[in-house]
């Protein structure tokens, strides 16, 4: 902003309003610049989503400039997002756009034509020579009559050539790159059906606005990333609280995780979640009606045991992975890892409990063994005496047959008792 203010203050001529209908003082133009910059940064600081931010910025510039149409391009996550607004109701469109492939040099020389989208692609990728005619020192392209041929050097053959802009319904065009740290990250496309609608001062004005937009893009991304990170950490903290009580059943933990996932998504109002584990399904209502899903497997000991899924019930614009952010991918990967850890900890706890039971059982058996050995020793001595004396008595004379039979029973019972003690 300061660089733009200094540029305006150094002018010796009175600046012209972008629609060229009336003159403005330097002070008035600086006020306009400050007001627009203030609005753009308010949008960025509110952390609104990309489509809403691009819509509001484009509408603000459209209302101020009086252009017939403004197209705002942003390059993020290896994709190109385009917002288009025109000066009629319900004109806003937003989505990702495919960028045209480079046309071979021979083809360009043969046709001598230049599609406007192709020119935008060259500017946003920086593959052009800013010293070409129709370009400013800041690298902006502008013409007051797009019906006439333009001279451009794309830097491939170091030769400035003449091209006709095709498929264009607008007479005045300005293409202004949006930079962040000298890297082109976007493009403002200003169009008017009036000839010579843009003057040099107007293009320089919007170059200053483009600098503000570049800074605002970084601010908005930081705000969104911070908000999403807070939601992610809140989700993981909630999971930590669920597993804090070791006696909580696994079913309740998985149900709790399913309820924690939707609020952590970019669009929580339409978000749904589901966890399938060992054939059991835990999900939020109406998950089967989801429009787009993001999932990750639950793999334990190299075996797939289930899956964690999040979904949106409505169609949304494409982001990093379908309508989902890369942060959301990281979140469900982290949740799947948490489920793995929970199950593994429970398995370890169960194994530990079994081992402890086995140790307690072995300890009881050892105690019984010691007790049995002591009892056997104490019983063997009197049994040995009984058996010995019974055998001596049997040899004594004279004994009746009844006495001999009784002594045999004593000997037999003593031998049986000794065998029982051996087994013990």
C-alpha positions as CSV (number, residue, x, y, z in Angstrom):
1,X,0.0,0.0,0.0
2,X,2.8,2.4,0.9
3,X,4.5,1.8,-2.4
4,X,1.3,2.6,-4.3
5,X,0.8,5.8,-2.2
6,X,4.2,7.0,-3.1
7,X,3.7,6.3,-6.8
8,X,0.4,8.4,-6.7
9,X,2.0,11.3,-4.9
10,X,4.9,11.4,-7.4
11,X,2.5,12.0,-10.3
12,X,2.5,15.4,-11.9
13,X,-0.8,14.8,-13.8
14,X,-4.2,14.4,-12.2
15,X,-5.2,10.7,-12.1
16,X,-8.2,9.6,-14.1
17,X,-11.0,7.5,-12.6
18,X,-11.0,4.0,-13.9
19,X,-14.2,4.5,-15.8
20,X,-12.7,7.7,-17.4
21,X,-15.9,9.7,-16.7
22,X,-14.5,12.2,-14.4
23,X,-11.3,13.4,-12.8
24,X,-10.1,12.7,-9.2
25,X,-7.6,14.3,-7.0
26,X,-4.7,12.4,-5.7
27,X,-6.1,12.5,-2.2
28,X,-9.5,11.2,-3.4
29,X,-7.8,8.3,-5.2
30,X,-5.8,7.4,-2.2
31,X,-9.0,7.4,-0.1
32,X,-10.6,5.1,-2.7
33,X,-7.5,2.8,-2.5
34,X,-7.5,2.8,1.3
35,X,-11.3,2.0,1.4
36,X,-10.9,-0.9,-1.1
37,X,-7.9,-2.2,0.7
38,X,-9.7,-2.0,4.0
39,X,-12.6,-4.0,2.7
40,X,-10.4,-6.7,1.1
41,X,-8.5,-7.2,4.4
42,X,-11.7,-7.4,6.3
43,X,-12.8,-10.2,4.1
44,X,-9.4,-11.9,4.6
45,X,-9.4,-11.5,8.3
46,X,-12.9,-13.0,8.7
47,X,-11.5,-16.3,7.4
48,X,-14.3,-16.9,4.9
49,X,-13.9,-19.7,2.4
50,X,-12.1,-19.3,-0.9
51,X,-15.2,-19.0,-3.1
52,X,-16.9,-16.4,-0.9
53,X,-13.6,-14.4,-0.6
54,X,-13.2,-14.3,-4.3
55,X,-16.8,-13.4,-4.9
56,X,-16.7,-10.5,-2.4
57,X,-13.4,-9.1,-3.8
58,X,-14.6,-9.4,-7.4
59,X,-17.9,-7.7,-6.5
60,X,-16.1,-4.9,-4.7
61,X,-13.9,-4.2,-7.7
62,X,-16.8,-4.5,-10.1
63,X,-18.8,-1.9,-8.2
64,X,-15.9,0.5,-8.0
65,X,-14.6,0.2,-11.5
66,X,-17.8,0.1,-13.4
67,X,-16.5,-2.7,-15.6
68,X,-18.9,-5.0,-17.5
69,X,-17.2,-8.1,-16.1
70,X,-14.4,-9.1,-13.7
71,X,-12.7,-12.5,-13.6
72,X,-10.5,-13.3,-10.6
73,X,-8.1,-16.3,-10.9
74,X,-6.2,-17.8,-8.0
75,X,-3.6,-20.6,-8.2
76,X,-3.6,-22.8,-5.1
77,X,-2.8,-26.4,-4.4
78,X,-1.9,-27.1,-8.1
79,X,-5.3,-25.9,-9.2
80,X,-6.7,-22.8,-10.8
81,X,-9.8,-21.3,-9.2
82,X,-11.9,-18.8,-11.1
83,X,-14.6,-16.4,-9.9
84,X,-16.5,-14.4,-12.4
85,X,-18.9,-11.5,-11.8
86,X,-20.7,-9.3,-14.2
87,X,-22.9,-6.2,-13.9
88,X,-26.2,-8.0,-13.8
89,X,-27.9,-10.0,-11.1
90,X,-26.9,-13.6,-10.3
91,X,-23.9,-13.4,-12.5
92,X,-21.4,-15.0,-10.0
93,X,-19.8,-18.3,-11.0
94,X,-17.0,-20.1,-9.3
95,X,-15.1,-23.3,-9.9
96,X,-11.8,-24.9,-11.0
97,X,-10.8,-24.4,-14.6
98,X,-8.4,-26.4,-16.8
99,X,-5.6,-24.3,-18.1
100,X,-4.9,-24.5,-21.9
101,X,-1.8,-26.4,-23.0
102,X,1.0,-24.6,-24.7
103,X,0.3,-24.3,-28.4
104,X,3.4,-25.1,-30.5
105,X,5.2,-22.1,-31.9
106,X,4.5,-23.2,-35.5
107,X,0.8,-23.3,-34.9
108,X,0.8,-19.8,-33.4
109,X,2.7,-18.5,-36.4
110,X,0.3,-20.2,-38.8
111,X,-2.9,-19.0,-37.2
112,X,-1.7,-15.7,-35.8
113,X,-4.5,-15.9,-33.3
114,X,-4.5,-15.7,-29.5
115,X,-7.2,-17.0,-27.2
116,X,-7.7,-14.7,-24.2
117,X,-7.6,-17.7,-21.8
118,X,-4.3,-18.7,-23.3
119,X,-2.9,-15.2,-22.8
120,X,-4.1,-15.3,-19.1
121,X,-2.3,-18.6,-18.8
122,X,0.9,-17.1,-20.0
123,X,0.7,-14.2,-17.6
124,X,-0.3,-16.3,-14.5
125,X,2.6,-18.7,-15.2
126,X,5.0,-15.8,-15.9
127,X,5.9,-17.1,-19.4
128,X,6.0,-13.8,-21.3
129,X,8.2,-10.8,-21.7
130,X,7.0,-7.8,-19.6
131,X,8.9,-5.5,-21.9
132,X,6.5,-6.3,-24.8
133,X,4.1,-3.6,-26.1
134,X,0.7,-3.5,-24.3
135,X,2.4,-4.4,-21.0
136,X,3.3,-2.2,-18.0
137,X,6.5,-2.4,-16.0
138,X,4.6,-4.5,-13.4
139,X,3.7,-7.1,-16.0
140,X,0.1,-6.1,-16.6
141,X,-1.5,-6.4,-20.1
142,X,-4.0,-3.8,-21.2
143,X,-5.6,-2.6,-24.4
144,X,-8.4,-0.2,-25.2
145,X,-9.4,-2.0,-28.4
146,X,-9.1,-5.8,-28.3
147,X,-10.4,-5.9,-31.9
148,X,-7.1,-4.6,-33.1
149,X,-4.0,-6.9,-33.3
150,X,-1.6,-6.8,-30.3
151,X,2.2,-7.2,-30.1
152,X,3.5,-9.7,-27.6
153,X,6.8,-11.5,-27.0
154,X,6.2,-14.8,-25.1
155,X,9.9,-15.2,-24.6
156,X,10.2,-18.4,-26.6
157,X,11.9,-17.0,-29.6
158,X,12.8,-13.5,-28.3
159,X,10.7,-12.0,-31.1
160,X,7.7,-9.7,-30.7
161,X,4.8,-10.9,-32.9
162,X,1.4,-9.7,-33.8
163,X,-1.7,-11.6,-32.5
164,X,-5.4,-11.3,-32.9
165,X,-7.4,-11.9,-29.7
166,X,-10.2,-14.3,-30.6
167,X,-13.4,-15.3,-28.8
168,X,-13.6,-11.9,-27.1
169,X,-16.8,-9.9,-26.7
170,X,-15.1,-7.0,-24.9
171,X,-13.3,-4.0,-26.3
172,X,-11.2,-2.9,-23.3
173,X,-9.3,-5.5,-21.4
174,X,-6.8,-5.3,-18.5
175,X,-5.0,-8.4,-17.2
176,X,-3.3,-7.7,-13.9
177,X,-1.1,-10.3,-12.1
178,X,-1.5,-10.9,-8.4
179,X,1.8,-11.5,-6.7
180,X,3.0,-12.9,-3.3
181,X,6.7,-12.4,-2.7
182,X,7.3,-11.7,-6.4
183,X,5.5,-15.0,-7.3
184,X,2.4,-14.7,-9.5
185,X,-0.4,-16.5,-7.6
186,X,-3.4,-15.0,-9.4
187,X,-4.8,-12.7,-12.0
188,X,-7.4,-9.9,-12.2
189,X,-9.2,-9.8,-15.6
190,X,-11.1,-6.5,-16.0
191,X,-13.3,-6.1,-19.1
192,X,-15.5,-3.4,-20.6
193,X,-17.4,-3.1,-23.8
194,X,-16.5,0.6,-24.1
195,X,-13.4,1.4,-26.1
196,X,-10.4,2.9,-24.3
197,X,-12.1,2.3,-21.0
198,X,-8.8,1.9,-19.1
199,X,-6.1,4.6,-18.9
200,X,-2.5,4.1,-17.6
201,X,-3.4,5.6,-14.2
202,X,-6.3,3.2,-13.8
203,X,-4.2,0.2,-14.6
204,X,-1.6,1.4,-12.1
205,X,-4.4,1.8,-9.5
206,X,-5.5,-1.8,-9.9
207,X,-1.9,-3.0,-9.8
208,X,-1.8,-1.5,-6.3
209,X,-5.0,-3.3,-5.5
210,X,-3.5,-6.5,-6.8
211,X,-0.7,-6.2,-4.3
212,X,-3.2,-5.8,-1.5
213,X,-5.1,-8.9,-2.8
214,X,-1.9,-10.9,-2.8
215,X,-1.3,-10.1,0.9
216,X,-5.0,-10.7,1.7
217,X,-4.8,-14.2,0.1
218,X,-2.0,-15.1,2.5
219,X,-4.0,-13.6,5.5
220,X,-7.2,-15.5,4.5
221,X,-5.2,-18.8,4.1
222,X,-3.6,-18.3,7.5
223,X,-7.0,-17.6,9.1
224,X,-8.6,-20.7,7.5
225,X,-5.6,-22.9,8.4
226,X,-5.7,-21.7,12.0
227,X,-9.4,-22.3,12.3
228,X,-9.1,-25.8,10.8
229,X,-6.2,-26.6,13.0
230,X,-8.2,-25.6,16.1
231,X,-11.0,-27.9,15.0
232,X,-8.6,-30.7,14.3
233,X,-7.0,-30.4,17.7
234,X,-10.4,-30.2,19.4
235,X,-11.4,-33.4,17.7
236,X,-8.2,-35.2,18.8
237,X,-8.6,-33.8,22.3
238,X,-12.1,-35.2,22.4
239,X,-10.8,-38.6,21.4
240,X,-8.2,-38.4,24.2
241,X,-11.0,-37.8,26.7
242,X,-12.9,-40.8,25.4
243,X,-10.0,-43.2,25.9
244,X,-9.0,-41.6,29.3
245,X,-11.2,-44.1,31.1
246,X,-9.8,-47.6,30.6
247,X,-13.0,-49.3,31.4
248,X,-14.9,-47.6,28.5
249,X,-16.1,-50.2,26.0
250,X,-14.6,-50.0,22.5
251,X,-18.1,-49.6,21.0
252,X,-18.7,-46.4,23.0
253,X,-15.3,-45.0,22.0
254,X,-16.0,-45.6,18.3
255,X,-19.4,-44.0,18.5
256,X,-17.9,-41.0,20.3
257,X,-15.3,-40.6,17.6
258,X,-18.0,-40.7,14.9
259,X,-19.8,-37.8,16.6
260,X,-16.6,-35.8,17.0
261,X,-15.6,-35.9,13.3
262,X,-18.3,-33.8,11.6
263,X,-17.7,-30.6,13.7
264,X,-14.0,-30.8,12.6
265,X,-14.8,-30.6,8.9
266,X,-14.7,-27.5,6.7
267,X,-18.5,-27.6,6.3
268,X,-19.7,-29.0,9.7
269,X,-23.4,-28.4,9.0
270,X,-23.5,-31.0,6.1
271,X,-20.7,-33.3,7.3
272,X,-21.2,-36.9,8.3
273,X,-18.9,-39.6,9.6
274,X,-18.7,-43.4,9.7
275,X,-16.4,-46.0,11.2
276,X,-16.5,-49.7,10.2
277,X,-14.5,-52.0,12.4
278,X,-14.5,-55.8,12.4
279,X,-17.8,-55.8,10.5
280,X,-19.5,-53.4,13.0
281,X,-20.7,-50.0,11.6
282,X,-20.9,-46.8,13.6
283,X,-22.2,-43.8,11.7
284,X,-24.1,-40.5,11.9
285,X,-27.6,-40.4,10.4
286,X,-28.1,-40.6,6.7
287,X,-24.5,-41.3,5.9
288,X,-25.5,-43.5,3.0
289,X,-26.9,-40.4,1.1
290,X,-23.5,-38.6,1.1
291,X,-22.4,-36.9,-2.1
292,X,-18.6,-37.1,-1.6
293,X,-16.6,-39.2,0.8
294,X,-13.1,-39.2,2.2
295,X,-11.8,-42.4,3.7
296,X,-8.7,-44.1,5.2
297,X,-8.2,-47.8,6.2
298,X,-7.7,-49.1,9.7
299,X,-4.8,-51.5,9.4
300,X,-3.6,-53.5,12.4
301,X,-0.7,-55.9,12.2
302,X,-0.7,-55.6,8.4
303,X,-4.4,-56.6,8.2
304,X,-7.3,-54.3,7.2
305,X,-9.8,-54.3,10.1
306,X,-12.0,-51.4,9.1
307,X,-12.3,-47.9,7.6
308,X,-12.8,-44.3,8.8
309,X,-14.9,-42.2,6.5
310,X,-16.2,-38.6,6.4
311,X,-18.6,-37.2,3.8
312,X,-20.7,-34.2,2.8
313,X,-24.4,-34.5,2.1
314,X,-24.2,-31.7,-0.5
315,X,-22.0,-31.1,-3.5
316,X,-19.2,-28.6,-2.9
317,X,-16.4,-27.0,-5.0
318,X,-13.3,-29.0,-5.6
319,X,-10.4,-28.3,-3.2
320,X,-7.4,-30.4,-2.4
321,X,-9.0,-33.9,-2.6
322,X,-12.5,-33.5,-4.0
323,X,-14.3,-31.0,-1.7
324,X,-12.0,-31.8,1.2
325,X,-8.9,-30.0,2.4
326,X,-5.5,-31.6,2.9
327,X,-5.9,-30.9,6.6
328,X,-9.1,-33.0,6.6
329,X,-7.2,-35.9,5.0
330,X,-4.5,-35.5,7.7
331,X,-7.2,-35.5,10.3
332,X,-8.9,-38.8,9.4
333,X,-5.5,-40.4,8.9
334,X,-4.7,-39.3,12.4
335,X,-8.1,-40.6,13.7
336,X,-7.5,-44.0,12.0
337,X,-4.0,-44.1,13.6
338,X,-5.7,-43.3,17.0
339,X,-8.2,-46.2,16.5
340,X,-5.3,-48.5,15.7
341,X,-3.5,-47.4,18.9
342,X,-6.7,-47.8,21.0
343,X,-7.2,-51.4,19.7
344,X,-3.6,-52.3,20.2
345,X,-3.5,-50.9,23.7
346,X,-6.6,-52.8,24.5
347,X,-5.1,-56.0,23.1
348,X,-2.0,-55.4,25.1
349,X,-4.1,-54.8,28.2
350,X,-6.0,-58.0,27.6
351,X,-2.8,-60.0,27.0
352,X,-1.4,-58.5,30.1
353,X,-4.5,-59.5,32.1
354,X,-4.3,-63.0,30.8
355,X,-0.6,-63.2,31.6
356,X,-1.2,-61.9,35.1
357,X,-4.0,-64.5,35.6
358,X,-1.6,-67.2,34.4
359,X,1.0,-66.0,36.8
360,X,-1.4,-65.9,39.6
361,X,-2.6,-69.5,38.7
362,X,1.0,-70.7,38.6
363,X,1.7,-69.0,41.9
364,X,-1.2,-70.8,43.4
365,X,-0.1,-74.1,42.0
366,X,3.4,-73.6,43.4
367,X,1.9,-72.8,46.8
368,X,-0.2,-76.0,46.6
369,X,2.8,-78.0,45.5
370,X,4.8,-76.8,48.5
371,X,1.9,-77.6,50.8
372,X,1.5,-81.0,49.3
373,X,5.2,-81.8,49.6
374,X,5.1,-80.8,53.3
375,X,1.9,-82.9,53.9
376,X,3.3,-85.9,52.1
377,X,6.5,-85.8,54.2
378,X,4.5,-85.5,57.4
379,X,2.2,-88.4,56.5
380,X,4.8,-90.8,55.0
381,X,6.6,-91.1,58.4
382,X,3.7,-92.4,60.4
383,X,2.5,-94.5,57.5
384,X,5.9,-96.1,57.3
385,X,5.8,-96.9,61.0
386,X,2.3,-98.4,60.7
387,X,3.4,-100.5,57.7
388,X,6.6,-101.7,59.5
389,X,4.9,-102.7,62.8
390,X,2.1,-104.4,60.9
391,X,4.6,-106.5,59.1
392,X,6.4,-107.4,62.3
393,X,3.2,-108.3,64.1
394,X,2.2,-110.6,61.1
395,X,5.4,-112.6,61.7
396,X,4.7,-113.2,65.4
397,X,3.4,-116.7,66.4
398,X,0.8,-117.8,67.2
399,X,-1.9,-115.7,65.4
400,X,-5.4,-116.6,64.6
401,X,-6.6,-116.5,61.0
402,X,-8.8,-113.5,61.9
403,X,-5.9,-111.6,63.2
404,X,-3.8,-112.4,60.2
405,X,-6.6,-111.1,57.9
406,X,-6.9,-107.9,59.9
407,X,-3.1,-107.3,59.7
408,X,-3.2,-107.9,55.9
409,X,-6.0,-105.2,55.7
410,X,-3.8,-102.8,57.7
411,X,-0.8,-103.4,55.4
412,X,-3.0,-103.0,52.3
413,X,-4.6,-99.7,53.5
414,X,-1.1,-98.4,54.4
415,X,0.3,-99.2,51.0
416,X,-2.8,-97.5,49.3
417,X,-2.3,-94.4,51.5
418,X,1.4,-94.2,50.5
419,X,0.4,-94.4,46.7
420,X,-2.1,-91.6,47.2
421,X,0.6,-89.4,48.9
422,X,3.0,-90.1,46.0
423,X,0.4,-88.9,43.5
424,X,-0.2,-85.8,45.5
